[in-house]
Amino acid sequence: MSGTVLKKSGDKTVSVQVVLRRQHPTYGKTLETAKKYLVHDPRNTAQVGQVVTIRETRPLSARKRWTIVYDS
């Protein structure tokens, strides 16, 4: 999944908002839903407003179960 970094919340942790688009089953209208995730940033390089790709991982804390995917 990909989303936008909303804020840096502590060392090596960022808050990412992911916007999902889906169609209503009956009416066909496109709906947007947004969800926030606490994401582990091992390199501590993500900036507010940056678009990042995240993937699920083992639980790292009480609410942190996602990590940033770097290209290389």
C-alpha positions as CSV (number, residue, x, y, z in Angstrom):
1,M,0.0,0.0,0.0
2,S,1.1,3.6,-0.4
3,G,0.2,6.6,1.5
4,T,1.2,10.1,2.7
5,V,3.3,10.8,5.8
6,L,1.1,12.9,8.1
7,K,3.5,13.4,11.0
8,K,6.7,12.1,12.6
9,S,5.7,10.6,15.9
10,G,8.9,9.7,17.8
11,D,12.1,8.1,16.8
12,K,11.8,5.8,13.7
13,T,8.0,6.1,13.7
14,V,5.8,8.0,11.3
15,S,2.0,8.3,10.9
16,V,0.9,7.4,7.4
17,Q,-2.6,8.0,5.9
18,V,-3.7,5.6,3.2
19,V,-6.7,6.5,1.0
20,L,-8.7,3.6,-0.4
21,R,-11.1,4.0,-3.3
22,R,-13.9,1.5,-3.9
23,Q,-17.3,1.4,-5.6
24,H,-20.6,1.3,-3.8
25,P,-22.1,-2.2,-4.4
26,T,-25.6,-1.0,-5.4
27,Y,-25.2,2.6,-6.7
28,G,-21.7,2.4,-8.3
29,K,-20.5,5.7,-6.8
30,T,-16.8,5.8,-6.0
31,L,-16.2,6.2,-2.3
32,E,-13.0,7.2,-0.6
33,T,-12.1,6.0,2.9
34,A,-8.9,7.0,4.7
35,K,-7.1,5.1,7.4
36,K,-4.0,6.0,9.5
37,Y,-1.2,3.6,10.3
38,L,1.8,3.9,12.6
39,V,4.7,2.8,10.4
40,H,8.3,1.9,11.3
41,D,10.9,4.0,9.5
42,P,14.3,2.2,10.1
43,R,16.4,4.8,8.3
44,N,14.5,7.7,10.0
45,T,14.4,9.6,6.6
46,A,10.7,10.1,5.9
47,Q,9.4,13.7,5.8
48,V,5.9,15.1,6.3
49,G,4.0,15.1,3.0
50,Q,6.2,12.4,1.3
51,V,4.4,9.5,-0.4
52,V,5.7,6.2,0.9
53,T,5.1,2.5,0.2
54,I,4.4,0.4,3.3
55,R,4.1,-3.4,4.0
56,E,2.8,-5.4,6.9
57,T,5.4,-6.9,9.3
58,R,5.5,-8.5,12.7
59,P,4.2,-6.5,15.6
60,L,6.9,-4.0,16.6
61,S,4.9,-2.3,19.4
62,A,1.3,-2.1,20.6
63,R,0.1,-0.3,17.4
64,K,3.0,-0.5,15.0
65,R,2.7,-3.4,12.5
66,W,3.8,-1.8,9.3
67,T,7.2,-0.8,7.9
68,I,8.4,1.5,5.0
69,V,9.6,-0.3,1.9
70,Y,12.7,1.3,0.4
71,D,13.6,0.9,-3.3
72,S,17.0,-0.4,-2.7
